[in-house]
Amino acid sequence: MSRVTPGDDAADRPLWERPGPELKHLAELRPEELYAAVRQLCRQVSVEGVGGVSAARAVRRIAETLADTRSRDCAAFAVDIVGRLLPPEALDHKEADALVRSVAAKLVKAQHLRDLEPLFGELPEGIEGPAVELRACLLGELALIGSGSGRSPLDAYAERLRERGHPLARLPRTRLDIEHRLTVRVRGLGSIKTAKQLRSRFPEVPPTDSGAVAGRRAGDVRDDGREKEAALPFTTGGWARQPEARFFTLSSPLSPEDFNMSFIKGLPLDCMGGEGTRRGSALACATTPDDVLNELFSASYYGGADGQGQGGAYARLYAWGSFYALMGLPVATPFSDAVRRAADYRWLRFMAFTDWFHHDTSDAAFAVLDPTRTRVAVLAATDTDADRDFLG
């Protein structure tokens, strides 16, 4: 009986329907058999029909299992499945992106670098297509673990992507010191949900009357492109509510002591509407650039309660894009300059008990004061695992 034909006995079930441990065991012992099953499944994939959807789902499961199984053959098979065999119409755009990013992350986690290096032997002519995208994500995932740079095939491929304008290619090939917390989860340093947690980790900035006056006098500056870029970590991660990204100007420099919760309350922010409608006192605490960058990364990397993680390479890209938008830096600004300039900004985390925030799964709110003390950026986001957001 064919290994890819259903039967009455459990051992004769299709390979892709085997339990997780058994499928992993098959990948370790007979990856060629799984690869052959995928070739057959890909012939079943069609634009319409339950059979095509089911086959595409099975291909995805096998590709991820092979990527997560340490061996050069498994790595090569996984890359060929995602980059060449799976028909473009098999998955919608989001599903295809998710598969490429998932396989790249699993490959970097499971495989030896020496077994990934042969995948970069041929330079791409352009940047379109899943085969190139997968390798771009591989380079991005390797950068996050401080690996891959200095290997000729990988360096040449990265340079070709940069020349052709791939968005991931503008990121540093090495992990910067400011990124030291990315992908790292420390026990006790998870999502901040209470004022007590916020105060325990960051110094509170006392409110002032002059801060409230300055907030009420701030000028609202609309910039749709910058707002969209600042919000990307949360929108791509599928957080429940559309984030609020706003920018303001001041007629005179703001005293650092007045950059506090009183100032934020004075701004015309949607997230502060009806402040005090929930139990709790709003507060703002001083934080650091690396803390903000890590939160932006985590929002996209882990995804919202009903969203989906975007993989390390793209979560890093979205985090830096948001970071630049908050500081008002041109995209062409070198990363080293951005890190140096970030030290001259003032960074706040704040928490407010309004109906805008869910106070459920995750909340994040930041305010940034530029070195001239005359420009302020605010970014707020909230998430919930409720079936739908009743507040819009």
C-alpha positions in Angstrom: 0.0 0.0 0.0 1.3 3.4 -0.8 2.6 5.5 2.0 0.6 8.5 0.7 -2.7 6.5 0.5 -5.2 6.4 3.4 -5.9 3.0 4.9 -7.7 1.5 7.8 -4.6 0.9 9.9 -3.1 3.9 11.7 0.3 3.1 10.2 -1.2 3.4 6.7 -2.6 6.9 7.2 -1.1 9.6 4.9 2.2 10.8 6.1 0.9 14.3 6.7 -1.9 13.0 9.0 0.6 11.2 11.3 0.8 12.6 14.9 3.5 15.3 15.5 6.1 13.1 17.1 5.7 10.4 14.4 6.0 12.9 11.6 9.1 14.3 13.2 10.5 10.7 13.5 9.8 10.1 9.8 11.6 13.3 8.9 14.6 12.1 10.9 14.7 8.7 9.3 13.2 9.1 5.8 13.1 12.7 4.7 13.0 11.6 1.1 9.7 9.9 1.7 8.1 13.1 3.1 9.6 15.0 0.2 8.0 12.6 -2.3 4.7 12.9 -0.5 4.9 16.7 -0.9 5.5 16.4 -4.6 2.3 14.3 -4.9 0.4 16.8 -2.7 1.5 19.8 -4.8 -0.1 18.2 -7.8 -3.4 18.1 -5.9 -3.3 21.8 -5.0 -5.8 23.9 -7.0 -7.1 27.4 -6.7 -10.5 26.1 -5.5 -11.8 23.1 -3.7 -11.5 21.5 -0.3 -8.9 19.1 -1.6 -6.6 21.8 -2.6 -6.9 23.6 0.7 -6.3 20.4 2.6 -3.3 19.5 0.5 -1.8 23.0 0.9 -2.2 22.7 4.7 -0.5 19.3 4.6 2.4 20.7 2.5 2.9 23.4 5.1 3.0 21.0 8.0 5.6 18.8 6.3 7.7 21.7 5.2 7.8 23.1 8.8 8.6 19.6 10.2 11.5 19.2 7.8 12.8 22.7 8.6 12.7 21.8 12.3 14.6 18.5 11.8 18.4 18.9 11.9 20.0 17.5 8.7 21.3 19.0 5.5 18.8 17.0 3.4 15.9 18.2 5.6 17.0 21.8 5.2 17.3 21.5 1.4 13.9 19.7 1.1 12.1 22.3 3.2 13.6 25.2 1.2 12.7 23.5 -2.1 9.2 22.9 -1.0 8.5 26.5 0.0 10.6 28.1 -2.6 9.7 26.0 -5.7 7.2 23.2 -5.3 4.3 24.8 -3.6 2.2 26.6 -6.3 1.7 30.3 -5.8 -2.1 29.9 -5.8 -2.0 27.4 -2.9 -2.0 30.0 -0.2 -3.2 33.5 0.1 -0.7 36.3 0.6 -0.7 36.3 4.4 -0.5 32.5 4.6 2.4 32.4 2.2 4.3 35.1 4.1 3.6 33.2 7.3 4.9 29.9 5.9 8.1 31.5 4.5 8.9 33.3 7.8 8.1 30.2 9.9 10.3 27.9 7.8 13.1 30.4 7.9 12.9 30.7 11.7 12.8 27.0 12.2 15.8 26.4 9.9 17.9 28.9 11.8 16.9 27.4 15.1 17.4 23.8 14.1 20.1 23.6 11.5 23.9 24.0 11.5 25.1 27.0 9.7 27.3 24.8 7.5 24.1 23.1 6.3 22.4 26.4 5.4 25.4 27.9 3.6 24.9 25.8 0.4 21.4 27.4 0.0 23.1 30.7 -0.9 25.2 29.4 -3.8 23.2 31.1 -6.6 22.7 34.8 -6.5 19.1 36.1 -7.4 18.5 38.3 -10.4 15.6 40.0 -8.6 13.9 40.1 -5.2 10.5 38.6 -6.1 9.4 35.1 -5.4 9.3 32.8 -2.3 12.8 31.3 -2.9 14.4 34.7 -2.6 12.1 35.8 0.2 12.9 32.7 2.2 16.7 33.3 1.9 16.2 37.0 2.9 14.3 35.9 6.0 17.1 33.4 6.7 19.7 36.1 6.6 17.5 38.2 8.9 17.0 35.4 11.4 20.7 34.7 11.4 21.5 38.3 12.1 19.3 38.1 15.3 21.5 35.4 16.7 24.7 37.1 15.5 25.5 34.5 12.9 26.2 34.3 9.1 28.2 37.5 8.7 31.6 36.9 7.3 30.6 33.8 5.2 31.2 34.6 1.6 28.1 33.1 0.0 25.8 34.7 2.6 27.6 38.1 2.3 27.3 38.0 -1.4 23.6 37.1 -1.3 23.0 39.9 1.3 24.8 42.4 -0.9 22.7 41.4 -4.0 19.5 41.9 -2.0 20.7 45.3 -0.9 21.5 46.3 -4.4 18.1 45.2 -5.6 16.3 47.0 -2.8 14.9 44.2 -0.6 13.5 45.8 2.6 15.2 43.4 4.9 18.6 44.1 3.4 18.8 47.6 5.0 19.0 46.0 8.4 22.4 45.5 10.1 23.9 42.0 9.4 24.9 41.9 13.1 22.9 42.4 16.2 23.3 45.8 17.7 23.8 46.4 21.4 20.5 48.2 21.7 18.9 45.0 20.4 20.2 42.9 23.2 16.7 42.1 24.5 15.1 41.1 21.2 13.7 37.5 21.2 14.8 37.2 24.9 12.1 36.5 27.4 13.2 37.0 31.0 11.0 35.6 33.8 9.2 38.3 35.6 9.7 40.8 32.8 6.6 40.0 30.7 3.8 42.3 29.7 3.1 45.1 32.1 -0.6 45.1 33.1 -0.7 47.0 36.4 0.5 50.3 37.8 2.4 48.4 40.4 4.3 46.4 37.8 5.1 49.6 35.9 6.4 51.4 39.1 8.4 48.4 40.1 10.4 48.4 36.9 10.7 52.1 35.9 11.1 55.4 37.8 7.9 57.4 37.9 8.0 61.0 36.7 5.9 63.2 39.0 3.1 65.2 37.4 3.3 69.1 37.3 0.9 71.9 36.7 3.2 73.4 34.1 3.3 70.1 32.3 -0.5 70.1 32.0 -0.4 73.7 30.6 2.2 72.8 28.0 0.2 69.7 26.9 -2.9 71.8 26.3 -0.9 74.3 24.2 0.7 71.6 22.0 0.0 71.7 18.2 -1.3 68.6 16.5 0.7 67.6 13.5 -0.9 65.1 11.1 1.4 62.8 9.1 -0.4 59.7 7.7 2.8 58.0 6.5 4.6 58.5 9.7 1.6 57.4 11.8 1.3 54.2 9.7 5.0 53.4 10.1 4.9 54.0 13.8 2.0 51.6 14.2 3.3 48.8 12.1 4.5 46.5 14.9 1.0 46.4 16.3 -1.0 46.3 13.0 1.2 43.5 11.5 1.0 41.6 14.8 -2.8 41.7 14.7 -3.4 43.6 17.9 -7.1 44.1 18.6 -7.4 47.8 18.2 -5.9 50.2 15.6 -3.0 51.8 17.5 -2.9 55.5 18.0 0.2 57.3 16.7 0.2 61.1 17.1 2.7 63.9 16.7 2.8 67.3 18.3 4.9 70.5 18.3 5.5 73.0 21.1 6.0 76.7 20.7 8.8 76.7 23.2 11.1 74.0 24.6 9.5 71.8 27.2 11.3 71.4 30.5 12.3 67.8 31.0 10.5 67.8 34.4 7.3 68.7 32.6 7.4 65.7 30.3 5.1 63.7 32.5 1.6 62.3 32.9 0.2 65.8 33.3 1.6 66.8 29.9 0.2 63.6 28.3 -3.3 64.3 29.8 -3.2 67.7 28.2 -2.8 66.3 24.7 -5.9 65.7 22.5 -5.3 61.9 22.5 -8.1 59.4 21.7 -6.5 56.9 24.1 -6.9 59.4 27.0 -10.6 60.1 26.3 -12.7 59.6 29.4 -9.6 59.3 31.6 -10.6 58.0 35.0 -13.6 55.9 33.7 -11.8 52.8 35.0 -10.4 52.2 38.4 -6.8 53.3 38.7 -4.5 56.4 38.5 -2.7 57.2 35.3 1.1 57.4 35.6 4.2 57.9 33.4 7.6 56.4 34.0 11.0 57.2 32.4 12.3 54.4 30.2 15.1 53.8 27.8 15.4 53.4 24.0 16.3 49.7 24.2 13.1 49.0 26.2 10.9 50.8 23.7 12.6 49.0 20.7 12.1 45.7 22.5 8.4 46.3 23.0 8.0 47.3 19.4 9.8 44.1 18.3 7.8 41.9 20.6 4.4 43.3 19.4 5.1 41.9 15.9 7.3 39.0 16.8 4.8 37.3 19.2 1.6 38.8 17.6 -1.6 39.8 19.2 -4.0 37.4 21.0 -6.0 36.8 17.9 -3.1 37.8 15.5 0.0 36.1 14.3 3.7 36.5 14.9 5.6 37.9 12.0 9.0 36.1 12.4 12.2 37.7 13.7 13.4 39.2 10.5 10.3 41.2 9.8 9.5 42.0 13.4 12.9 43.6 13.6 12.2 45.6 10.4 8.9 46.8 11.7 10.3 47.7 15.1 13.1 49.8 13.6 10.6 51.5 11.2 8.5 52.4 14.2 11.5 53.5 16.2 12.6 55.8 13.4 9.1 57.2 13.0 8.9 58.0 16.7 12.1 59.9 16.5 11.2 61.6 13.2 14.4 60.3 11.5 14.7 59.9 7.7 14.8 56.3 6.5 18.3 56.7 5.1 19.7 57.6 8.6 22.4 55.0 9.4 21.5 52.7 12.3 24.6 53.8 14.3 23.5 57.4 14.0 19.9 56.5 15.1 21.3 54.7 18.2 23.5 57.6 19.1 20.7 60.2 18.6 18.3 58.1 20.7 20.3 58.8 23.8 19.4 62.5 23.5 15.7 61.9 23.4 13.5 61.4 26.5 11.4 58.3 26.6 8.3 57.6 28.7 6.0 54.6 29.2 2.6 55.6 30.4 -0.5 53.8 31.6 -4.0 55.2 31.7 -7.3 53.8 32.9 -9.7 54.8 30.1 -12.2 52.9 28.0 -9.8 53.1 25.1 -7.4 50.5 26.7 -8.7 47.0 27.1 -6.6 46.3 30.2 -6.7 42.7 29.2 -4.0 40.8 27.2 -1.5 43.6 26.5 -1.3 47.4 26.6 1.6 49.6 25.4 1.9 53.3 25.5 5.0 55.5 24.9 5.8 59.2 24.6 9.0 60.5 23.1 10.4 64.1 23.4 13.1 65.1 20.8 16.4 66.8 21.7 15.1 70.3 20.8 12.3 69.7 23.4 9.8 71.0 20.9 8.5 67.8 19.2 6.6 65.0 20.9 5.5 61.6 19.5 2.9 59.4 21.2 2.2 55.7 20.4 -0.5 53.7 22.2 -1.8 50.2 21.5 -4.0 47.7 23.3 -5.0 44.0 22.7 -7.6 41.6 23.9 -8.5 37.9 23.3 -12.2 38.8 23.1 -13.9 37.6 19.9 -14.4 41.1 18.7 -13.5 44.7 19.7 -16.9 46.2 20.7 -15.3 49.6 21.0 -14.3 49.9 17.3 
